[in-house]
Amino acid sequence: MMSRSWIAPVLLSLLAGLGGAIAGQRLAAPHSTPAMHDRLHDALALNAGQEKRIHQLEVAFAATRTRHEAAIRAADARLAAAMVREGRYGPGVVAAVDHVHSAMGALQKASIDHMFAMRAVLDPAQQTKFDRIIAESLTDQPAR
């Protein structure tokens, strides 16, 4: 009978590579870059009251984002464990993938809610610029 002692190390290596790729993609996401943040602040010519209110929103959202990112990391760990445990795309892996998607979706919804909270602080002309910047960020294409 052929030894299967090589399966766990290979699977763990694959998971490590996948985790690195996912982490790299998240770190490079256009909607989370400091450049976009700076672009918003530079393009909108915020007054002192708007700056203060948006800063408050950003501080509150930083805590929310940290909480959601921790949930995503926990879901990723659950997926990795299910993959190692099952060694195939079985029911535990399917459930873990769904959990990852749910955690990622919760972060996306919170991010969108944050964007609309910031938008509400702006005057109509600023909102138009804001909408264009957000649309360009999400599509990597200039808004029309």
C-alpha positions in Angstrom: 0.0 0.0 0.0 1.3 3.5 -0.9 2.1 5.9 1.9 0.0 9.1 2.2 2.3 10.9 4.5 3.0 13.6 1.9 -0.7 14.7 1.7 -0.7 16.9 4.8 2.5 18.9 4.1 1.4 19.5 0.5 -2.0 20.6 1.6 -0.6 22.9 4.2 1.8 24.4 1.7 -1.1 25.0 -0.7 -3.1 26.7 2.1 -0.2 28.9 3.1 0.2 30.0 -0.6 -3.6 30.6 -0.9 -3.5 32.6 2.4 -0.7 34.7 1.1 -2.4 35.4 -2.1 -5.6 36.4 -0.4 -3.8 38.7 2.1 -1.9 40.3 -0.8 -5.1 40.9 -2.7 -6.8 42.5 0.3 -3.8 44.7 1.1 -3.7 46.0 -2.5 -7.5 46.5 -2.8 -8.1 49.9 -4.5 -10.9 50.9 -2.1 -8.7 50.7 0.9 -5.6 52.5 -0.2 -4.3 55.7 1.4 -4.2 57.2 -2.0 -7.9 57.0 -2.4 -8.4 58.4 1.1 -6.1 61.3 0.3 -7.9 61.8 -3.1 -11.2 62.1 -1.3 -10.0 64.7 1.1 -8.1 66.7 -1.5 -10.9 66.7 -4.1 -13.7 67.6 -1.7 -12.4 70.8 -0.1 -13.9 70.0 3.2 -14.7 72.7 5.7 -13.5 72.4 9.4 -16.9 71.0 10.5 -16.9 68.4 7.7 -13.3 67.4 8.5 -14.2 66.9 12.2 -17.3 64.8 11.4 -15.6 62.7 8.8 -12.7 62.1 11.2 -15.2 60.9 13.8 -16.8 58.5 11.3 -13.3 57.2 10.2 -12.3 56.6 13.8 -15.5 54.7 14.5 -15.2 52.7 11.2 -11.6 51.8 11.9 -12.8 49.8 14.9 -15.6 48.3 12.9 -13.2 47.3 10.1 -10.8 45.7 12.6 -13.6 43.6 14.0 -14.7 42.4 10.6 -11.2 41.7 9.5 -10.7 39.5 12.6 -13.9 37.7 11.7 -12.6 37.1 8.2 -9.3 35.8 9.5 -11.2 33.4 11.8 -13.3 32.2 8.9 -10.2 31.7 6.8 -8.7 29.6 9.6 -11.9 27.6 9.8 -11.7 27.0 6.1 -8.1 25.9 6.3 -9.0 23.5 9.1 -11.9 22.0 7.1 -9.7 21.6 4.0 -7.1 19.7 6.0 -9.7 17.7 7.9 -11.7 16.7 4.8 -9.0 16.6 2.1 -11.7 17.3 -0.5 -14.4 19.8 -1.3 -16.8 18.2 1.2 -19.6 19.5 3.3 -17.3 21.0 6.0 -15.4 22.9 3.3 -18.6 24.1 1.7 -19.9 25.4 5.0 -16.5 27.1 5.8 -16.5 28.8 2.4 -20.0 30.1 3.0 -18.8 31.4 6.4 -15.8 33.2 4.7 -18.2 34.7 2.2 -20.6 35.8 4.9 -17.7 37.5 6.9 -16.4 39.2 3.8 -19.9 40.3 2.8 -20.4 41.8 6.3 -17.3 43.9 5.9 -18.4 45.0 2.5 -21.8 46.1 3.8 -20.2 47.9 6.7 -17.8 49.7 4.3 -20.7 50.8 2.1 -22.6 52.0 5.1 -19.5 54.0 6.1 -19.3 55.5 2.6 -22.9 56.7 2.8 -22.4 58.1 6.3 -19.5 60.1 5.0 -21.5 61.2 1.9 -24.2 62.5 4.1 -21.8 65.0 5.6 -21.1 66.6 2.2 -22.9 69.3 0.3 -24.5 68.4 -3.1 -21.4 69.4 -5.2 -19.1 67.5 -3.0 -21.4 64.5 -3.1 -21.2 64.5 -6.9 -17.3 64.4 -6.7 -17.5 61.8 -4.0 -19.7 59.6 -6.1 -17.4 59.8 -9.0 -14.3 59.0 -6.9 -16.0 56.0 -5.3 -17.3 54.7 -8.7 -13.8 55.0 -10.2 -12.3 53.2 -7.2 -14.8 50.3 -7.5 -14.5 49.9 -11.3 -10.9 51.0 -11.9 -12.3 53.2 -14.7 -13.1 56.9 -14.9 -16.8 57.6 -14.1 -18.9 59.2 -16.7 
